[in-house]
Amino acid sequence: MTELGFEPIRPPYVVLNDAPVGEGGTEDLLGTAETARNLAELILASRAAAPFTLAVDARWGMGKSSLMRTLSSTLENNEPDAVSTVWFNAWTSARADAVEGLIKSVLFSFDRNVVRRTVRGLLRRTQVVGALRAATLVASSFFGFAHAVDEIWRALALDAKSRNEIKAVVRDMAQDWLARGGKGTNRRLLVVFIDDLDRCADDRVFAVCEAIKLYLDVPGIVFVLGCDQVVLGQAVGGTAGAQYLEKIIQVNYPIPAPGEEEAQRLVNGYVEHSGTAHLFDDSMKRLLVERTGRNPRRIKRLINSFVLEHRLNRSWDDLGAKNLVKVVLLQHFYPTFYRNMLSGTDRDPVREFVDYLVFRGFVRQHSEGDPLRWRRLFDAVKLAPPSEDADGAELEASLAELEKQLPVEFPELAGDREFVSLVESLFVDSVEWQRLIQQPLVSQASSFAGPRDLRRLRVLWIDDYPDGNRWPIDQLEAGGAKVESVTDRAGALAALSRLRPNVLISDVRRGDDDKAGFTDLAYLRDNGLYGGPAFFYCGQVTPARVRAAKQLDAEITNDPGELLSLIDESA
């Protein structure tokens, strides 16, 4: 609070939306307009070849919708009197029949006179629509355009026989519509954009593809399909899916990942728009570009994670937004190290990693050493430090022993320049820092998709800090498992006869005992009290702990998602 009693003004960090380019004030940071112009020229020059399908092919988040929206606007602005466009989102139309939704989207694009003439034509074909449906069609012509389209569809979708007439009716409507438009290079063209098909269930993907090929493959119509063709291929036929798609898609435009210059422009634009530009140095921007696979949506999501955390967790005010954004980067790009930070012990993995770098550099690159930091690190893992006059072989041996007691990812991370730069700049030596880094971020998430039916599982969980296991316990119980938590071996022995567990989960360290979990499981195994699947869930996974777990025929992890997946597999 200020002296006047007001809250201090917080920086205006704002969330980035996911709207395609041109919607909600979204800026074209990837040069989408130029690509859209080139594709529009291709489509217009090839209108005599219609029908054909153009695929805008890319993974999730790479800008398919943005390119398609820009392409739609470009086509409409280029020849407003000749080109019509229609948008069909296969995913958001999930409650309706996909074939019906797509075909009616096309029918609504034709003008009213075409629809009326189609109604009159169907009335002359009572062998197709039936006398009762013919009467309904007559009535529909008096109740407006939309009602008439609905009745045309109902007449044609009545049964398998009438559905066979759909393509002929749509072809007649398209030819009627084309004949009343321009000719030659200015002839009419209907461009149908289908977005988010790769987000749909397999049966919906197949239905839309079939609708394109069986019912709408008529002159004057071009389809632009936004999709990840790998996903579509798996949906429509597994290994044969690619061959099937070749019958549907004639032209494929794969959106390339942004080049280095484009990616930097993208990140600069995003941090500027979100108000976070002063928090990201060049090294952090490179990390953001490369670790997201240069995926625009993933970059936005990471920045939004920081904005959310900064707004909701006021504890970071004292240590600053710059430290928070670095922790968010660790959470997203180095999740194993981030989970080490949440281990709940009195050990600080940030300090330990920096001390490890100093010792490793002294041993490997003969850089300047700091014996005080060595002793602090070796004391933390309960190893005797090397003497100050140790030779090269002795130092290498000490380093090898040290790495057995440190998290398994430390040696690999030591060679990651962006990570080293991030952690070295993050190091803060204060009580408040120790408290904050052991609190999960609001936006913390797991890759676990949810368990199968786990009702047959009876889980005994041994941990002296059970509150830290709330999320995975909730997931297990949501799957139907019965979970009982105890804090020590005595509690476990009491629960064995009552629960009769078929899954056991344990921490490793309890109090001052670094091997309590291993000792307890060994006791249960040796005395024939428990012989089922066992999992160690702990803050740090080290080579020494991995070896100890394997000797007890158990798995070890610090990832809640991996833990649940391992349990799921054992069910």
SVG drawing of the C-alpha trace seen along z (x, -y; Angstrom):
<svg xmlns="http://www.w3.org/2000/svg" viewBox="-49 -10 97 73">
<polyline fill="none" stroke="black" stroke-width="0.4" points="0.0,0.0 1.2,-3.6 1.1,-6.3 -2.3,-7.4 -3.7,-3.9 -3.8,-3.0 -2.5,0.2 0.7,-0.4 0.1,-0.5 1.0,2.8 2.6,3.0 -0.1,3.3 0.8,6.8 -2.0,8.1 -3.1,11.5 -2.6,12.2 -5.6,13.5 -5.6,16.4 -7.6,14.7 -6.5,15.2 -4.8,12.3 -7.3,9.5 -9.6,10.4 -9.5,8.6 -6.8,6.2 -4.3,9.1 -1.3,7.9 0.3,9.8 3.7,10.6 4.5,13.4 3.8,11.8 0.7,13.9 -0.7,11.3 1.9,12.0 1.3,15.8 -2.4,15.2 -2.0,13.0 0.0,15.7 -2.5,18.4 -5.4,16.2 -3.7,15.7 -3.3,19.4 -6.9,20.1 -8.3,17.4 -6.0,18.4 -7.1,22.0 -10.9,21.4 -11.6,23.3 -10.1,26.4 -12.6,26.3 -13.6,28.4 -10.3,29.0 -9.2,28.9 -6.2,26.9 -4.9,28.0 -3.3,25.5 -1.2,28.0 0.5,27.4 0.7,28.6 -1.5,27.1 -0.8,23.5 1.2,22.7 -1.2,20.1 -3.6,22.1 -6.7,20.2 -4.8,16.8 -3.7,17.7 -7.2,18.9 -8.9,15.8 -6.5,13.6 -6.9,15.6 -10.7,15.4 -10.5,11.6 -8.0,11.3 -10.3,13.3 -13.3,11.3 -11.6,8.0 -9.9,9.1 -13.1,9.9 -16.1,9.1 -18.6,9.6 -17.3,13.0 -15.9,14.7 -18.0,15.8 -16.6,17.5 -18.1,19.6 -16.6,20.7 -17.3,24.1 -15.7,25.0 -15.9,28.7 -15.0,28.8 -17.5,26.2 -20.3,27.7 -19.9,31.0 -23.5,31.1 -24.9,31.3 -24.4,33.9 -21.2,33.0 -22.4,33.8 -25.6,31.8 -23.7,28.8 -21.2,28.7 -23.7,29.2 -26.1,26.6 -23.3,24.1 -22.7,24.5 -26.5,24.3 -26.8,21.1 -24.1,19.5 -26.2,19.7 -28.7,16.9 -32.4,17.1 -33.4,17.6 -31.2,20.6 -32.8,22.1 -36.3,21.5 -35.6,23.0 -34.2,26.1 -37.4,26.4 -39.4,26.3 -37.1,28.9 -37.5,31.2 -41.3,30.9 -41.1,32.5 -39.2,35.5 -41.7,36.9 -40.2,40.3 -37.2,39.0 -38.8,36.8 -42.2,38.4 -45.6,36.8 -45.7,35.8 -42.3,34.2 -43.2,32.4 -46.1,30.7 -43.7,29.6 -41.4,28.2 -44.2,26.2 -45.0,24.7 -41.3,23.9 -41.0,21.6 -43.4,19.2 -41.5,19.2 -38.1,17.7 -34.7,18.7 -33.4,20.5 -36.5,22.6 -36.3,23.6 -32.7,24.7 -33.6,26.8 -36.5,28.5 -34.2,29.2 -31.9,31.0 -34.7,32.9 -36.1,34.0 -32.7,35.3 -31.6,36.8 -34.8,38.8 -33.2,42.2 -30.3,43.8 -32.1,43.5 -32.7,39.8 -29.2,39.2 -27.9,40.5 -29.5,37.5 -27.6,34.9 -24.6,34.5 -26.8,34.1 -28.9,31.5 -25.9,29.6 -24.3,29.8 -27.4,28.4 -27.5,25.6 -23.8,24.8 -24.2,24.7 -27.3,22.5 -25.4,20.1 -22.3,20.1 -24.4,19.5 -25.8,16.3 -22.4,14.9 -19.4,13.7 -17.6,15.6 -14.1,16.5 -11.5,15.2 -14.3,13.5 -16.6,16.5 -18.1,17.1 -16.2,19.1 -17.3,20.4 -14.5,21.0 -15.4,23.1 -13.0,22.8 -13.1,25.8 -11.2,25.2 -10.2,27.3 -11.0,30.7 -7.9,32.2 -9.5,31.5 -12.5,33.7 -13.2,37.3 -12.2,39.8 -15.8,40.4 -16.4,36.7 -13.1,36.3 -14.1,39.2 -17.7,37.8 -16.4,34.4 -13.9,35.9 -16.7,38.1 -19.0,35.1 -16.3,33.2 -15.7,36.2 -19.2,37.7 -21.6,34.7 -19.7,31.4 -17.2,32.4 -19.0,30.1 -17.9,27.3 -17.3,23.8 -16.4,24.9 -12.9,24.8 -12.3,26.2 -9.5,24.8 -8.9,27.3 -7.0,26.2 -5.5,29.3 -2.5,31.3 -2.4,34.0 -0.6,36.4 -3.5,36.3 -6.1,36.6 -4.3,39.5 -4.4,41.4 -8.1,40.5 -9.3,41.8 -7.2,44.9 -4.0,45.4 -1.2,46.3 -3.6,46.1 -4.8,42.7 -2.2,40.8 -3.4,42.6 -7.0,41.8 -6.2,38.1 -4.6,37.9 -8.1,38.5 -9.4,35.6 -6.6,33.0 -5.1,31.9 -2.9,29.1 -1.0,29.0 0.6,25.9 2.6,26.8 3.1,23.7 6.8,23.5 8.0,22.8 9.1,19.2 12.6,18.5 15.0,17.0 14.3,13.4 10.5,14.0 10.5,15.8 12.4,13.0 9.9,10.5 7.1,12.6 8.5,12.8 9.3,9.1 5.7,8.3 4.2,10.6 6.2,9.3 5.6,5.7 1.8,6.3 1.7,8.0 3.8,5.3 6.6,7.8 9.3,6.6 11.6,5.3 11.5,8.8 13.0,10.8 16.7,10.5 18.0,11.8 19.0,15.2 15.5,15.6 13.9,14.7 16.1,17.3 14.9,19.9 11.3,18.9 11.8,19.3 13.6,22.6 11.9,24.4 8.5,23.8 9.4,25.1 8.7,21.6 5.1,22.2 3.1,18.9 0.4,20.3 2.9,21.9 4.8,18.7 1.6,16.8 0.6,19.4 3.9,19.1 3.6,15.3 0.0,15.6 1.1,18.0 3.4,15.3 0.7,12.7 -1.7,15.0 0.8,15.8 1.8,12.2 -1.8,11.1 -2.9,13.9 0.2,14.4 1.1,11.2 4.0,12.9 6.2,12.3 6.0,8.5 9.0,8.4 11.2,10.6 10.2,9.0 8.6,9.9 11.9,10.7 12.5,13.6 8.9,14.8 9.2,14.9 12.4,17.0 10.6,19.5 7.8,19.7 10.3,20.4 11.8,23.2 8.3,24.6 7.5,24.8 10.9,25.8 12.7,27.6 9.8,29.2 12.1,31.8 14.3,29.1 11.2,27.1 9.8,30.0 13.1,30.3 12.5,26.8 9.1,27.9 10.7,30.9 9.7,29.5 13.2,30.2 15.6,27.7 17.9,28.1 17.9,25.4 18.4,27.0 19.2,23.6 22.1,23.0 23.2,26.6 23.2,26.4 25.3,23.2 27.7,24.7 27.9,27.9 28.7,25.7 31.6,24.1 33.1,27.5 32.5,29.1 34.1,26.1 37.1,26.4 37.5,30.1 36.9,30.1 37.9,26.6 40.3,25.7 38.4,22.6 38.7,20.7 37.6,22.8 35.8,21.9 36.5,24.5 33.8,22.9 31.2,23.7 32.5,27.2 32.2,28.0 28.7,26.6 27.6,28.8 29.4,32.0 28.0,31.4 24.4,31.1 24.7,34.6 26.7,36.0 29.9,36.7 33.4,35.9 34.8,33.0 38.1,33.4 41.1,31.8 42.3,28.4 45.5,30.0 43.7,33.0 45.1,34.0 43.1,34.4 42.2,38.1 41.0,37.5 38.8,34.5 37.3,36.6 36.5,39.3 34.9,36.8 32.8,35.4 31.6,38.8 30.5,39.6 28.9,36.2 26.8,36.7 25.4,39.9 23.9,37.9 22.6,35.0 19.5,35.0 20.1,37.1 19.5,34.1 22.3,31.9 25.2,33.1 23.0,32.5 21.7,29.2 25.3,28.0 25.8,28.0 22.7,26.0 23.8,22.4 20.3,20.9 19.5,22.9 22.8,22.0 22.3,18.3 18.7,18.5 19.6,20.2 22.7,18.1 20.6,14.9 17.9,16.4 20.0,17.1 18.5,15.2 19.7,15.9 16.9,15.0 14.3,16.7 11.5,15.3 13.1,16.9 13.3,20.3 9.6,20.0 8.4,19.0 10.2,21.5 8.6,24.3 5.1,23.1 3.6,24.5 2.7,21.8 -1.0,21.2 -0.6,22.4 1.1,25.6 -0.2,28.4 0.5,32.1 0.6,34.0 -1.4,36.8 -4.6,37.2 -6.6,39.0 -6.6,42.6 -8.7,45.5 -11.0,47.4 -9.0,47.8 -11.7,49.2 -9.8,52.4 -6.8,50.5 -6.1,50.1 -3.3,47.7 -1.2,47.3 0.8,44.0 3.6,43.5 4.8,39.9 5.4,37.7 4.1,34.7 0.9,36.1 -0.5,32.6 1.9,32.3 0.3,35.3 -3.2,33.9 -3.4,33.6 -2.3,37.2 -4.5,38.6 -7.5,36.7 -6.7,38.1 -6.5,41.7 -9.7,41.4 -11.4,39.9 -10.5,43.1 -12.2,45.1 -9.1,46.2 -9.1,46.4 -6.2,44.4 -5.0,44.4 -2.2,42.1 0.1,42.8 3.2,41.0 5.6,43.7 6.3,47.5 4.2,48.0 1.2,46.5 1.9,48.6 2.0,51.9 -1.3,51.0 -2.9,50.3 -1.7,53.5 -4.2,55.9 -7.0,53.3 -6.5,52.1 -4.7,55.1 -3.0,52.7 -2.1,53.8 -0.2,50.5 2.4,48.9 3.7,45.4 6.4,43.9 8.6,40.9 12.3,41.4 13.5,39.0 11.7,38.5 13.1,36.1 16.9,36.7 16.7,40.2 17.7,39.9 16.8,43.5 13.6,44.1 11.5,45.0 14.0,47.6 14.5,49.1 10.7,49.4 10.1,51.1 13.0,53.5 11.5,54.4 8.1,55.1 9.6,57.1 12.0,59.1 9.2,60.1 6.7,61.0 4.4,58.3 4.1,56.7 5.2,58.0 3.2,55.9 4.0,52.8 5.8,50.1 6.6,46.5 8.8,43.8 7.5,40.3 10.1,37.8 11.5,34.3 14.8,35.3 15.6,38.3 19.4,39.1 21.4,42.0 21.9,43.4 18.1,43.3 17.3,44.9 19.7,47.8 18.2,48.3 14.7,48.3 15.6,50.9 17.1,53.2 13.7,53.2 11.9,53.8 10.3,50.3 10.0,47.3 11.0,43.7 9.8,40.4 9.2,36.8 6.6,36.2 3.0,36.6 1.8,37.3 4.5,40.0 3.6,41.5 -0.1,41.8 0.8,43.2 3.0,45.9 0.2,46.8 -2.3,46.8 -0.1,49.2 0.1,51.5 -3.7,51.6"/>
</svg>
